[in-house]
Amino acid sequence: MALPPAGVDLSRSLCAAVIKSTFRPHLHLPLLSAAPALLAAVLDYLSPVPSAALAFFRAVPPPHPLDASLALLRLLAPHPRHHPAARALLRDLSLRHPLSSPLLLPSLLADGDPRVPSWLLHVLSQSARPDDAVRVFDQMRARGIAPDAHACTALLTALARARMTATARRVFDEMARGRVAMNTHVYNAMLHVCLKAGDAARAEALMTRMDAAGMPLDQFSFNTIIALYCRKGMRYEAMCVRERMDKEGIQADTVTWNSLIHGLCKDNRVKEAAQLFTEMIAAQLPPDNVTYTTLIDGYCRAGDIGEAVKLREEMEARGMIPGVATYNVILRKLCEDGNMKEVNQLLNEMDERKVKADHVTCNTLINAYCKRGDMASACKVKRKMMESGLQLNQFTYKALVHGFCKAKELDKAKESLFEMVDAGFSPNYSVFSWLVDGFCKKNNADEVLLIPDELMRRGLPPDKAVYRSLIRRLCRKGLVDQAQKAFDQMQGKGLVGDSLVYATLAYAYMTGGKPVAASNTLDDMAKNQLHITPQIYNCLCTSYADEKETLNLLWVRAIERGLISKSVYKLLHQARLESTKPAVETRGYAPALRPDYLEATLDT
């Protein structure tokens, strides 16, 4: 297409063509391609007719210049009928342009209109991008722009899903301090955050604030609070909220009853849960799959498999087909009881009904076979699990390591450990304990010391947690010489021992009748300026609960060297008050080893 004569405004000319319906993309697009800024200028002229502007924008093939997209957003914002199109455009922009772009976010916030940035906040929250959404919220607050309640609700909901509890609290407080028009939905989203975090105290405070502000609680509010109380084992409080619902004329729904039944089953009050189940039906609220599965699980945990099966039959009589969750709770009980014949029958039934096994199903079976020492069957389930596309998780690998150790197949146990590491999971103390115990049973404890090097050959860098676990378990088995070798190996790799390693070694030397080695270990701990914290104190007290005399001696030696933190003194004092015996005994050592200042320290 030939360029128009000099002096003719191209943007006006194109605007006229759009309005007169004479715009022809195949003729006019070369002009727009030659001058990218022309698209935004035409949109500016078309602002009085947003429908024409939107049609024109869509006629131009993407990608569109950023300034044109922003111009269209500002143009559509005042017109509610075009808001869906504006949000779709904003979603596309947020994917194509990072928020760190010097144009995008500042441009959206420039005119102080809260609508477009609120949409962006909503889009990012629904797109599972909570970090970006928080950045937008903070920028809005910094410019004095208040997001709408809908966007705030979406943001808090996204933070709850991501379990970003601390951020959600901070954001909610900012909303309350700002000019956000808080409503029941915003409060409900924050109550949902409390539910995810298990924070009953904050949820109660929110309810009080809602009452003080005259903000009505709806069914969602009450259901969230009841679910939280039930999860925390606060059965009485949950029932009180249920009574308040009745007083305020808000009808309990299936979710309400399910939460209460779940709470009772969790507290092993399955008979009371069954009574609630009866009341639910009497209230003409039909139970759903969740109701039946929860109650079936309660009966299984109570050891009443017969009543659980009867409920499943009643569930089917009501036309509800049991899902994988229902089968899983029954399978778990059958596996616990060792009824593998009935397990196989139930698995066949699942196949016939096309109920697909999930992670819980497979892990339950693998764990059951491992406990029975039937590693062939466990590995068969593992293969089927992988063939069906299910990823093995940490529980799967732990069960296999435990099973192979129990079956004395230590090479396969180590291979499962290595597979676990290759899959990106970190083995915990239990995993290494099983391996140490397995090698000790074969009188081959030195083989344990090869594990860290084998892990390194697999690409795992030297890990203090691995050595800590091995040292602790070797000490627990009374193999302090091997534990010291592991510690020397650890230091040879440039890893510095922590307080738990030193304290565990010192304790093991005391137990093994090597007081000089114990004293040297504590001296090294003091040189490294390490201290026994409440966490380490509690860990050692739990591990050696039946050996208090040696523990008390360890605390004396630690106090002599200044290794006890102030908070541990309080724990020692509390333990002394709760015990009818002296808190610290010397187990036959000379009285000089029990310093006079210990009693004074504990009494302060």
ZIQUI-V282813 format. One record per residue. N is the residue number from 1. RES is the residue in one small letter. D_FIRST is the distance of its C-alpha to the first C-alpha in whole Angstrom. Layout:
BEGIN
N:RES:D_FIRST
N:RES:D_FIRST
END
This chain:
BEGIN
1:m:0
2:a:4
3:l:7
4:p:9
5:p:12
6:a:15
7:g:17
8:v:15
9:d:16
10:l:13
11:s:15
12:r:17
13:s:14
14:l:13
15:c:17
16:a:17
17:a:14
18:v:17
19:i:20
20:k:19
21:s:18
22:t:14
23:f:13
24:r:11
25:p:11
26:h:9
27:l:6
28:h:7
29:l:9
30:p:7
31:l:8
32:l:11
33:s:12
34:a:12
35:a:14
36:p:16
37:a:18
38:l:16
39:l:17
40:a:20
41:a:20
42:v:18
43:l:21
44:d:23
45:y:22
46:l:23
47:s:26
48:p:28
49:v:26
50:p:27
51:s:26
52:a:23
53:a:22
54:l:24
55:a:22
56:f:18
57:f:20
58:r:21
59:a:17
60:v:16
61:p:18
62:p:21
63:p:22
64:h:21
65:p:22
66:l:25
67:d:25
68:a:23
69:s:25
70:l:28
71:a:26
72:l:26
73:l:30
74:r:31
75:l:29
76:l:31
77:a:34
78:p:36
79:h:35
80:p:37
81:r:35
82:h:33
83:h:35
84:p:35
85:a:31
86:a:32
87:r:34
88:a:33
89:l:30
90:l:33
91:r:34
92:d:31
93:l:31
94:s:34
95:l:34
96:r:31
97:h:32
98:p:36
99:l:38
100:s:39
101:s:35
102:p:35
103:l:33
104:l:33
105:l:37
106:p:37
107:s:34
108:l:35
109:l:38
110:a:37
111:d:37
112:g:41
113:d:40
114:p:42
115:r:40
116:v:37
117:p:39
118:s:42
119:w:39
120:l:39
121:l:42
122:h:43
123:v:40
124:l:42
125:s:45
126:q:44
127:s:42
128:a:46
129:r:45
130:p:47
131:d:47
132:d:44
133:a:45
134:v:48
135:r:46
136:v:43
137:f:47
138:d:48
139:q:45
140:m:45
141:r:49
142:a:48
143:r:46
144:g:48
145:i:46
146:a:48
147:p:46
148:d:47
149:a:50
150:h:48
151:a:46
152:c:49
153:t:51
154:a:48
155:l:49
156:l:53
157:t:52
158:a:50
159:l:53
160:a:56
161:r:54
162:a:54
163:r:57
164:m:56
165:t:59
166:a:60
167:t:56
168:a:56
169:r:59
170:r:58
171:v:54
172:f:57
173:d:59
174:e:56
175:m:54
176:a:58
177:r:58
178:g:54
179:r:53
180:v:52
181:a:53
182:m:56
183:n:56
184:t:58
185:h:55
186:v:55
187:y:59
188:n:59
189:a:56
190:m:59
191:l:61
192:h:60
193:v:59
194:c:63
195:l:64
196:k:62
197:a:64
198:g:67
199:d:68
200:a:70
201:a:71
202:r:67
203:a:67
204:e:70
205:a:69
206:l:65
207:m:67
208:t:70
209:r:67
210:m:65
211:d:68
212:a:69
213:a:65
214:g:66
215:m:63
216:p:64
217:l:64
218:d:63
219:q:63
220:f:61
221:s:63
222:f:66
223:n:65
224:t:64
225:i:67
226:i:69
227:a:68
228:l:68
229:y:72
230:c:72
231:r:71
232:k:73
233:g:76
234:m:77
235:r:78
236:y:80
237:e:77
238:a:74
239:m:77
240:c:77
241:v:73
242:r:73
243:e:76
244:r:74
245:m:71
246:d:74
247:k:75
248:e:72
249:g:71
250:i:68
251:q:69
252:a:69
253:d:67
254:t:67
255:v:65
256:t:68
257:w:71
258:n:69
259:s:69
260:l:73
261:i:74
262:h:72
263:g:74
264:l:78
265:c:77
266:k:76
267:d:79
268:n:81
269:r:82
270:v:81
271:k:84
272:e:82
273:a:79
274:a:80
275:q:82
276:l:78
277:f:77
278:t:79
279:e:78
280:m:75
281:i:75
282:a:78
283:a:75
284:q:73
285:l:70
286:p:70
287:p:70
288:d:67
289:n:66
290:v:67
291:t:70
292:y:72
293:t:70
294:t:72
295:l:75
296:i:75
297:d:75
298:g:77
299:y:80
300:c:79
301:r:79
302:a:83
303:g:84
304:d:84
305:i:82
306:g:84
307:e:82
308:a:79
309:v:79
310:k:80
311:l:77
312:r:75
313:e:76
314:e:76
315:m:72
316:e:72
317:a:74
318:r:72
319:g:69
320:m:67
321:i:67
322:p:68
323:g:65
324:v:65
325:a:66
326:t:69
327:y:70
328:n:70
329:v:72
330:i:75
331:l:74
332:r:75
333:k:78
334:l:79
335:c:78
336:e:80
337:d:83
338:g:83
339:n:83
340:m:80
341:k:81
342:e:80
343:v:77
344:n:76
345:q:77
346:l:74
347:l:72
348:n:72
349:e:71
350:m:68
351:d:67
352:e:68
353:r:66
354:k:63
355:v:63
356:k:62
357:a:64
358:d:62
359:h:63
360:v:66
361:t:67
362:c:67
363:n:69
364:t:71
365:l:72
366:i:72
367:n:74
368:a:77
369:y:77
370:c:77
371:k:80
372:r:82
373:g:82
374:d:80
375:m:77
376:a:76
377:s:75
378:a:73
379:c:71
380:k:71
381:v:69
382:k:67
383:r:66
384:k:65
385:m:63
386:m:61
387:e:60
388:s:59
389:g:56
390:l:59
391:q:59
392:l:62
393:n:63
394:q:65
395:f:68
396:t:68
397:y:68
398:k:71
399:a:73
400:l:73
401:v:74
402:h:77
403:g:78
404:f:78
405:c:80
406:k:82
407:a:83
408:k:83
409:e:80
410:l:79
411:d:77
412:k:75
413:a:75
414:k:74
415:e:71
416:s:70
417:l:70
418:f:68
419:e:65
420:m:65
421:v:65
422:d:62
423:a:60
424:g:60
425:f:63
426:s:66
427:p:69
428:n:72
429:y:75
430:s:76
431:v:75
432:f:77
433:s:80
434:w:80
435:l:79
436:v:82
437:d:84
438:g:84
439:f:84
440:c:88
441:k:89
442:k:89
443:n:90
444:n:87
445:a:86
446:d:85
447:e:82
448:v:81
449:l:80
450:l:78
451:i:75
452:p:73
453:d:73
454:e:72
455:l:69
456:m:68
457:r:68
458:r:65
459:g:63
460:l:65
461:p:65
462:p:69
463:d:69
464:k:72
465:a:72
466:v:73
467:y:76
468:r:77
469:s:77
470:l:79
471:i:81
472:r:82
473:r:83
474:l:85
475:c:87
476:r:87
477:k:89
478:g:91
479:l:90
480:v:89
481:d:90
482:q:87
483:a:85
484:q:86
485:k:85
486:a:81
487:f:81
488:d:82
489:q:79
490:m:77
491:q:78
492:g:77
493:k:74
494:g:73
495:l:73
496:v:75
497:g:78
498:d:77
499:s:80
500:l:80
501:v:81
502:y:84
503:a:85
504:t:85
505:l:87
506:a:89
507:y:90
508:a:91
509:y:93
510:m:95
511:t:95
512:g:96
513:g:99
514:k:97
515:p:98
516:v:97
517:a:94
518:a:93
519:s:94
520:n:92
521:t:89
522:l:89
523:d:89
524:d:86
525:m:84
526:a:86
527:k:85
528:n:81
529:q:81
530:l:81
531:h:82
532:i:83
533:t:80
534:p:81
535:q:79
536:i:81
537:y:84
538:n:83
539:c:82
540:l:85
541:c:87
542:t:85
543:s:86
544:y:89
545:a:90
546:d:94
547:e:95
548:k:95
549:e:98
550:t:96
551:l:93
552:n:95
553:l:96
554:l:93
555:w:92
556:v:95
557:r:94
558:a:90
559:i:92
560:e:94
561:r:91
562:g:89
563:l:86
564:i:86
565:s:84
566:k:85
567:s:83
568:v:85
569:y:88
570:k:88
571:l:87
572:l:90
573:h:92
574:q:91
575:a:92
576:r:96
577:l:96
578:e:95
579:s:98
580:t:101
581:k:102
582:p:101
583:a:97
584:v:98
585:e:101
586:t:102
587:r:103
588:g:106
589:y:105
590:a:107
591:p:107
592:a:105
593:l:102
594:r:102
595:p:101
596:d:102
597:y:99
598:l:97
599:e:99
600:a:98
601:t:95
602:l:94
603:d:96
604:t:94
END
